[in-house]
Structure formats: C-alpha cells, structure tokens
Amino acid sequence: MVQKLAGVLALLLLLAPAALAQGTPLLHGYDETTQEYEYATFGVYPNGKDGEDAPVLWRVLGWGVPAEDDVISKGNYPKRTDKKYANRDELTQENEDVCLLMTEYIIDTVLYHPERDEIDEPGLDYADTYIRNVLCTDVLNTIFTREEQAVLVEMPGRGLLSLPSRRGELFSRSYGFVEEDFVALTSRCTTGTPYAFSRGLRRISGNSWYWTTDWRAPGRRWIVGDNGHISVSGLDREGGIRPICYVRTDMLRITGGDGTIDNPYQLAVK
C-alpha cells in the first residue's frame, strides 16, 4: 500500500507542472500596476545600417482581438464620436489566446501613398493605400516565414501586419496609452533602428515619428509624433513604420529569455 501511494504521489508531482502551465498565459502584456511591458522577439528584419538582419523586437501590449471598425476611414470619421477600441471587443473561445504585439522600434520608412486624396474626391481608405500593400507583402514576407504567418490573426481591412490604429491600439489605456491626441506621451515614443535611419528616417530629439492607419482629412493622415503625441501629416511622403500584429499564443512557445527588453522572450512556432 505504501509503495502504491508513493507511486501515485510521484505521478502527481510529474503532472503538476504541466497542469500549472496549461492555466498560465504564455504572455501577459502591459502591467497597469507597475506600468511595465513584456518584450519578445519573433521573426527577422534588416536592422543594421548596412541591412544586416536581426530578430524583430516586439513590445507585448496585451490581450485583444482586431475589430471591423478600428480603422478611421473617410466613411466613418465624420460620424464617429464614440471611442472604439480593439481590445474592448468581446473575447470568445475562438480568440481568447490572441495577443497584440507592436515593434519596439520603427523598423523602416515607407511612402504612405503617392497622391493625396482631394476634398472633392472619394476618400482613400487604408485598405487601398500603397503603405498597406507594402506592409502586407514585402514587409510581412521579410519578417515572417510562411509557418510563422500561420499564427497571425487577420485584421479586417488591414491584413496580417498593419500600422497601429489611432483609436484602436494607440488610444487603449490597458496597453499603457491615453485617449488624447495632441498630448506628449512617453509610452508612444520610439526611435528607429540603424537600418531605418539609413533609409532616410528623420531623427527629432533622439526619437522619430511614425504612421497610423487613420484618415484625418482629405490629403492628411494621423501620425504619432516624436514626443508621443498624435498629430497630422500629408500622406504623400515617407515616414516611419512601427508594425503591429495579433498572434495566436496557443500556437507559439518560448525558447528563451525572461521577457525584459534586455533579454526578451524568444518566440517560436510549436
């Protein structure tokens, strides 16, 4: 009997770590109490000034699912007074493992669109812009292998890889941001990689500005300025890109790191 009990106890001890791991999220995201983020690497992209590849460093923002109307387009902007947030969409069993990542740095500089839409023309939605096409083809295929792309969640109207949305991701308090436009905000600030600067990214007080998805007015789009405020720019110019993606964490594993910016988690497909 004693020998049998000892065997059962040994089996329970073996199963305990696995059971515990099942109930523990792979990633946690922004901690509102400590105001700290988790970090992870996933995929590769040119990083050095001469185009040398390096793992892409992502800031783990938290749990959420991409929604149909997170992007502000000409069709909904004039009527839109409510504040719709990507992470406030209902989590269902199908998307409870979805986590939002945003690159820690501006990784490249891209033209938003070669021509401005004019006041008497139909507004150009993000889905039809040059920058969206570049992100969803060249940039996506450079960062991720086909196997890695399989863990990404499609963003309606945006694709598997996107710019952040002003009133989606960038206005979310649970991601460490605030619901304000022309206010400096450190958590939205960033700088570029050596590769991005070699491509013409402008440096302003050590930081740089980057594009959002959102329509502001004919010929103009919302951007995030060098000090983290939400501002405006003409769309027929090049600017920084700081991509986001939603990943299925149930399809990923951690192969190393501790989640800090200096020793980020290393993510890999299961």
N, C-alpha and C positions, 0 to 999 in steps of 0.2 A: 504493500500500500504506500509506504513512504517513498519507495522508488518510483511508483506511478505518479504521485503528487509532484515529485521533483521533476519528472519529465514534462508534466503539464505546465509547471511554473517556468521551466526553461523555454517551452514553446510560446508562452505568453510574453516573455521578455523579448523573444525574437520578433514577435508580431507587433509589439507596442510601437517601435519607431515607425514602422510602415503605416500603422493606423493613425499615428500622430501626424505624419507627413501628409496623409490624404486630406486632413482637415486644415492644413496650413497653406495659405495662398503662396504661390511661387514668388510674387512681387507684392509690395504693399503700397508704393507710391508716396505721395506727399503726406507728411505728418503734420497736421494742423497744430498739434500741441508744441512740438519742438521746432516747427517751421523748417524742417529739413526734407530733402529729397533722397530717393534712391537713384542709383545710376547703373546702367548696363551697357555692354557692347553687343552689337548684333549686326552682321553684315560688314562690308568694307567699302571704302570710297577714297579717291585721291585726297591726301591730307598734306603732304609735304609741298614746298614751294615748287619743286620740280615734278610734281604729280605722283609722288610715291604713295602707294595705298597704305591704309591703316584701318583698324577696326573702327566702326562708327560708334561714337559715344552718345547714348540716349539718356535723357532725363525721364525717369518714370513718374508720370503725373498722377496716375491713379486709375480707378475703375470707371468704365463708361462705355457707351455704345454710340456709334455715329448715327445721327438722325437725318431725316429727309430735308429739313429746312434750317440746318445750322449755317449755311452759307447765305449771306445777304446779297441778293441779286436785284436788278432793277425792278423785277416783277413784284418783289415783296418788300423792298426797303421803304418806299413812301408810306405804306400802310402799316408798317411794323413798329408798334410801340411797346410790345411785350419783350421781355428778355428771355430768349430761348437758349437753353444750354445743352450741349452734347451730353454731359454727364448726368443730367436730370431725367433722361429718358428711362422708362421702366426697365429694370433688369429682369430678364426672363431666364428660364433654364437654358435656353439656347445661347445666351450671350453672357452668362454670369462669370465666365472666365476671361472676358475681354478686358484688356488693359491698354491704356493710352501711353505712347512714347513720343517724345519730341527731341530732336537732336539738341545736344547741349550747345553746340556752336553753329554758326552759319557755315554751311559746307560748300557753297558755290554762289555764283552770281548769274542771274538769268533775266533776259528781257521778258517783261510781263506780256506785252502784246505790241506788234509793230505799228498799229494805228489806233488812235483814240476813237472811241465812240462819241458821236456828237449829240447835242441836245435834241436834234430833230430826227435822230436815227434810233432804231431799236437798240435797247441796251444790250451789251455783250455780257452774257452770264459767264461765270468762272468756268463752267464745263466746256465753253467754246474758246477759251483763251490759249494762246501759244504756250504760256508757262505751265498750264495744266497738262498739255500734251507732252512737254519735255519731262515733267516730273513722272508721268505715268509710263514713259517709255525709257528714255536714256538714263535718267537718274535711278528709277526703280530697278532697271536691269543691271545697272552698275553696282548698286548696293547689295541686292539680294539675288541669290541663286533661285532657280525655279522651285526647288524644295523649300527654301525659306519663304518665298512668296506665298506658298500654300498655307502658311499660318496667319497671313494678314487678312483683316476683315475689310470688305469693300465699303467705302464711304459713298453714300448716294450723291451723285453729281460730282464726285471728287476722285474716285478711283481708290487704288490700294495705298497710294502715297500722295500726300497733299500738303499744301501750305496750311498753317493753323487758321482757324476762323475767329474773327474778332469777337462776335457774340456767341461763339461756341466755346472753344477751348480757352481762349485768351481772356474771357470775362469770368471764368469759374473760380470762385473762392476756394473750393475744395482742391483745386490744383495749385493754390498759392498765389492767385491773381486777384484783382479787384475789378468791380464793374464800372470803370471810369475810362474815358478816352484821353483827354489832354492832361494827364497826371503822370509825373515820373514814377516809375515802379522798378525797383531793383530786380525783382524776380522775373521780369520780362526782358531784362537787359542781357545782351550777349556780345561776343566778338566773333571774328571769323577765324577759320583755320588758315595756316600759311598758304594752302592751295587757293582758298577763296580770295585772299589778298593778291595773290599772283595773277588772278583772273580779273582784277580790277575793282574788287570790293573796296568801298571807301571806309576809312577809319576816322571816327569822330570821338575825341577824348577817350581813346582806347577801345570804344565799342563801335558797333555798326548797326545800321537799320536793316529790316527785313520785311518782305511782303506778307500780307494776309490774303485770304481768298476774296475779301468782301468789297462789293460795289459801294462807292460813296456818292458819286455824282458823274454825269457824263464826262468821260475822259480821265476820271480820277478813281483811285482805289485806296483803301485803308492800308496803312503800314504800321509797324512798330518802330519807333524812333530809337536813337542810340541810348537815350536815358530811360527807355521802357514805356514812354507814353505812346498812346495810339494817335497817329497823325495821318496825313493825307499826302499822296504823291500822284503825279501824272503817270499813266500806265505805260506810255511809250518810252520806257527807259529800263536800264538794267538795275537790279537790286538784289539784295541777299535772299537766299532761301534757307529756311530752317524747317525742314520737313517734319511731319507727324505721321504716325501710323498706329492703327489699332491691331493688337496681336492676340491670338488665342493662346493663353498661357498653359492650357491643358495639353498643348502640342509642343511645348518647349521644356527644356531642362537647363539647370545651371551647372556649368562645368568648372567654375572657379570664381574667385573674387569674393568680396564681402559687402558689396552694394554701395561703397563710398565712391566719391568722384576720383580718388586716387587709386582705388582698387575695385573697379566696378565688377558687377556680376558679368560673367561670360555666358551669354545665352546661345543655345544650340537647339536644333530641331531634334525631337525624340526619335 
